[in-house]
Amino acid sequence: IQRARQLLAETNLSMQEIAEACGYTSYTYLGNVFKKETGISPGRYRKQAQAHRIGQMGS
């Protein structure tokens, strides 16, 4: 899940590409595991991470 977090925050890879890079055969399964571990969906995590990154660039 840590690798998925990194890829979501730092790349524009699709969920399927991230799932494959993390060893999951299904992006749906990765999404379920991700939400269980982090409490938020991968899409929401990506949006928050990107907003945080943009906020840091403006500082």
Summary of the structure (lengths in Angstrom):
residues: 59
radius of gyration: 11.5
end to end distance: 28.8
largest distance: 39.2
contacts: 148
relative contact order: 0.17
helix: 75%
strand: 0%
